[in-house]
Amino acid sequence: MAADASRLAFVFVCHGGELEIKALLLAASLRAALGDAPELVAAVPRPAQVWGAPSAAALRMLQRLRVRVQEVENPIGPEYPIGNKLACFGVAARAASVAVLDSDILCLRDFAVDPAAATGFAAKPADKRTFPGGAEVWQPLYAAAGVGLPDAQVVTTFSGEAGPPYFNSGVVFTCAPARLGTAWVECARVLNPLLEALGQRHWLDQVALPIAVRRCGMDFTVLDEDWNYPAHLRRLGEVRPYFCHYHWPNVICGEPQLRARVCELAAQHRELRDVIVAHPDWSGVLVG
């Protein structure tokens, strides 16, 4: 079991459709790897007629796993589904540190540290510089949020490109969730029209994140791929990271370790098996 796991809370989005499968897999993998100590919260976006409500079976499984369900509202709007994640740091949590996780992640093993303890914020750099540009592009964005561009640079973990801080927002730890969450939303709202004009709105959450960290006056801890492994870009093989970011079910099908993990969890949770089998893009992960 993870050391000091009771000091951690994990928050992730859950709504109807395919995301329900991913959220159930994530919740089951967290409990399997980390035990009963961590606080788990499923952020369910409303209104249900826009996002789809989790099924009754999913809610039963979440309750059995001791996952608290909390309704949230997308602070950007229904036209930007990724914005549901921006509401996750706003949920009430008792833990000292909170991690917001993308739902398409599996926890594969426990860990003995709080990644954000040293600086207040921890995340892995982006896999690639999906949002292009150096200081000349980033400086106006920081200025729009009322802060200066930091001197620090980070290197993307897959493509090896250096530039202004730019993190993959799939696994984000902080010791100041309310403060960072408020700043993340505020920065995203300011930057939303600017990125839309640049044709880069898809990356709004990741662009706003380091600017929000700067606005909060926090330093950052750079995590390696053990904390957010890009299985859609790099074969997993025998590597066993803490968190594996698989993105799509075909990635699970192509990685024996992930498929074995999913099959094990589905065998333990009938509701999970049923929703997987019922979805045409997912049923193959339990075959073979």
ABEGO torsion letter per residue (X at the ends): XBBGAAABBBBBBBBBEAAAAAAAAAAAAAAAAAEAABBBBBBBBOBAAAAEBBBAAAAAAAAAAGBBBBBBBBAAEAABAAAAAAAAAABBBABABBBBBBABBBBABBBABBAAAAAGBBBBBBABBABBEBAAAAAAAAAAAGBBBBABBBBBAAAGBBEBBBBBAABBBBABAAAAAAAAAAAAAAAAAAAAAAGAAAAAAAAAAAAAAAAAGBBBBBBBAAABBBAAABBAEABBBABBBAGBAAAAAABAAAAAAAAAAAAABAAAAAAAAABAAAAAAABX
